[in-house]
Every structure is written in C-alpha cells, then in structure tokens.
C-alpha cells in the first residue's frame, strides 16, 4: 500500500505495519522518513534493532533467519534492510517474497531503496513491496526548482521562522536544489534570526558567516579542477571535526551523478537531456561546472571511482585496510582531474 510522505507522521501515531519501504534518491528526505519510522518503533516498545546492509556477497539467509528467530533481548524489534543499489538479485528477490508471505510477529521490517526504474517496478518482488497488504510503501520524490521556495518556507516554519520572499529566493539560489544544504542553512539562520523573522540581510549575514570550509564548497573545488584548493579544504574540514562519512556521502553523491550522466552520454543521449533526467536534475546554473568535470574521465572510470568510494566506506567501518582520510584525498584529486602516480 502506498503512503505519501505527508501522511507518514499521522500514520505512525497508530498501529505500525509489519513492513515499511522508503524509496527515493533525495537523501535528506529519505533519512528523515526512516528516522520517523525508527522513532515510532522506539515509542511503541520496539527496543531491539538489527541492521543489514546489502552489498556484494550478502547472505540473504540472514533475513530469513532474522524473521524466523525469536528476539533474544526484547519482545519487539526493528529490522533494517538497506539495499543501496536497488537490485536484490534473484536470491534477494526470493528472500523478500518469502518474508512478505510470512512477516515476522512483533517485528517491523524497514527497507531502504533508491528510486526504482520502470522495469524494476514491474518485477514480482517490487510489486510485492509497492502493493503488498502488509507493506507501507513511502515514495520520496525530489523537490524540483519550482517547488523549492515553498519547501524552504515550510522548513522555516517548522523551525519557528518566517521569511520574506526575497530571503526565500536567496536561500533557494544559494543551495541550488540541495536539500541537505538548505536544511543546514536554516539551522544556521535559527541562530541569527531576531524574533524569528528572516529577511535578505539575515541571509546575507549567514552567507558571510559561512566563509569557513564546508563540504559543498569542497565538491565545487573538485568539480572546478582546483586540486590543491580541494586538498586544503579537506584539511580544513578535518580540522573542524567533520567526520569522514559526511564528506564521503557528499563525494559519492556527486560521483553517482557524474557516473550516471557519463553512462547515458556514452550511450548517445544528448548531454542536456541527461542533465534533465538526472536525479536530482542538474540545475542550469551548475551545468557548465558538471560538463567541465565530465570531460576528465570516461564512463568506465567514473564507475571505478564509485568503487573507490565503496572501499573508503569499508575503511571507515574498519572492514578494509587503509586510512580513509588518505582515500578521501585521493578521491578529491581524481575528481579534480589530477593524475595519481600509483594508478
């Protein structure tokens, strides 16, 4: 059964469904929807939590075993299943269908997926998730340029702030469709606003105050090809205490975008159409910068850099050898187009 993000909060005040699916490519909104479900389960006594990350070689038997076994530490539990590539494969599809046929008692299963393309939505396992009687399917759609000002207004209102039209437009122009950046700007404005009112001068002050290094500035430096500046910013972020997972998320997000566009372009799709079809779409103001970056590598090489990002993620988790900060520096240089000698 489909459940819109706007309906989610009210739904979670009642009895919880056996299975929830949060699907989409807008990281902030997907994360917040998952957080809301987690909070609801905690509030209703689901005190045990198991998390499964589906990666290459994942043993789908773990899901079946988790569903069949009794909770060791609590009467109720939450199982999270994260499928970052949205492709469970034959074994995964069979395991999902098996679980959905007999959902575990006193258990909520939360499945995280990226946006499913049209062909995937027609598969048996995807249909079971989208229309299953025991499933609440929450589809997260990107906020497009026309919707962004209203989204910013709503976000400001949730933070107890009100802004005039000029201030809203300035925020929208600054974040360029990046909702995570918009949320960070609004948190900053909460500290600067007097009486909860935001105007253009308040936004200008916040922009000036953010001259310090930030993750999105690092991405822009890499895209511009300013390798030394990017490394300098990376060190600045490290000095400010920004954790590697935050930086890696931003880099991997940009690499996924570049890899996807490069693949479509290599298959003959005009670049402007690839920009428009990307998720999130590449805004007009940003297209020259992205075009410049795309010229540095082939589609195959962009995909390889995504694999490098996965290796850094494993390093962060202690599952692979190596220093993640060194890996991040290497990744920034590659994104900026600097040749690495050991490649």
Secondary structure, DSSP 8 states (H G I E B T S, - for coil): -B--HHHHHHHTTS---SEEEEE-S-HHHHHHHHHHHHHHHHHTT--EEEEEE--TT--THHHHHHHHS--SS-SSEEEEEEETTS--HHHHHHHHHHHHHT--TTEEEEEEE----HHHHTSHHHHHHHH-TTEEEEE-----HHHHHHHHHHHHHHTT-EE-HHHHHHHHHHHTT-HHHHHHHHHHHHHH-BTTEE-HHHHHHHHHHTTS--HHHHHHHHHHT-HHHHHHHHHHHHHTT--HHHHHHHHHHHHHHHHHHHHHHHTT--HHHHHHHSSS---HHHHHHHHHHHTTS-HHHHHHHHHHHHHHHHHHTTSSSS-HHHHHHHHHHHHHT---TT-
